[in-house]
Amino acid sequence: MFFLDDMDIFTMVRNLKKRSDLTEQKVEMHQKVIASRATLKRLKKTQYLEHYARSTKYFKQVDEEIFVIIPKGNPKR
């Protein structure tokens, strides 16, 4: 006779897959945290702060204009 309960093979396989996915996500998030910490550490320097603001956030000075040119094949900013 075959009984299905909370610990059947299908649930175990699903949980193992979910665990694997979460482990991969944890590694990716850890890498992002390391990168963010490095960026934050560099932002304490005034020279890098201006560079970061101009290149990433498109900040500008009062007397200048910024034009962002995006190629047609690349929809990302």
N, C-alpha and C positions, 0 to 999 in steps of 0.2 A: 504494500500500500504506500502511496506517495502523499506526504503531508506538506503543505506550504505554511510556513510560519515567518517570523521576523528575520530569521537567519537562513533563508533559502539562498540558493546559488545565484539567482538573478539579482537579489538585493546586494549580495556580497560583491558581485562584479560591478554593479552600478556604483557602489560605495568606493570601490578601489579606483574606478575611473574618475570619480569626483575628487578623491584624495590626490590622484596624480595631477589633475587640472589645478587644484588649489596649491599644490607644491610648486608647479610651474609659475603660477600667478605670484606666489610669495617671492620667488627668485627675481621675477621682473620688477616687482614693487621695491624690493631691496636695492636693486640696481638704480632705480629712479630716485630713491632716498639718498643714496650715495652721491649721485649726480647733483641733486638739489642742495645737499650739504656743501659740496665743492663750489657750486655757484654762489651760495650764500656767503661762504668764506671769502670768495673773490670780490663780492659786492661791497665788502668793507673798504676796499680801495676806491678812491674817488675816480681815478682814471678808468677803471673797469666798469664802474657804475654808469658813467656816461656812455661808454661803448655798448653796454648791455641795454640801456634804455633806448638808444638809437637803433640798434640792430634788431632787437627782439620786440620791443613795444612801439616802435616807430615814433618815438618822441622827437621833437624838433625844437630848435631855438625860435625866438620870436621873429627874427628877420629872415627865415629860410623856409622853403617849401620842400616837401618830400613826395616823391612819386614812386610808387611800388609797381613794378612791372612783373606781371605773372604770365609765363608762357601759356599758350592755349592748351597744351597737352597735360599741364600740371595744375589740377584744381586746388591743391593745397597751398596755404600761404607760406 
